[in-house]
Amino acid sequence: MIRIGKIVATHGLNGAMVMTHVVGNSKWLKKEHVLHVEMQKGSYIPYFISQCKPSNDKEYIVNVEDIEMVESAKKLVSRHVYVDEAILKGYEKQSPLLWIGFRLIDKNSGDLGPIEDILQTGNQWLAKLTYKGAEVLIPLIEQTIDALDIKTKTINMTLPDGLLEVYLG
């Protein structure tokens, strides 16, 4: 599963919710999909979508089965939402924000660990991770990414010589 967003608010009185997402496109979510809501760290509850419509490229208004009142929907506000990788087939290269949790593997140094966060500075995307006890920022640019595998949640890269040493001192 891939974390794609968060329930940020309720919408109306019928249990509809506003879900923000990082896909960068408003055509990926369908009625037949299942949202997995993280109720506690590592504990996901599946919710079947009964209705969804995009508000813009960053938000959907969703209704899920078994939540028909605003009081029930409020319990899901501020919870992270995950979906199956297969739903995002074709979108994974459009938004590096989907890569949080992927393992970054350098051609020379091997497995650097999981990406903890993705930052954007101007037009540049950076992966934040902890490597050998140091916080490291890795530029996510086409020239250094060798392969991106959404199924195994890995990014294979060839990092510039000396990049990791800058952080390790």
Secondary structure, DSSP 8 states (H G I E B T S, - for coil): -EEEEEEEEEETTTTEEEEEESSS-SSS--TT-EEEEEEETTEEEEEEEEEEEEEETTEEEEEETT--SHHHHHTTTT-EEEE-GGGGTTTTTT-GGGGTT-EEEETTTEEEEE--EEEEETTEEEEEEEETTEEEEEE--TTTEEEEETTTTEEEE---TTHHHHHH-
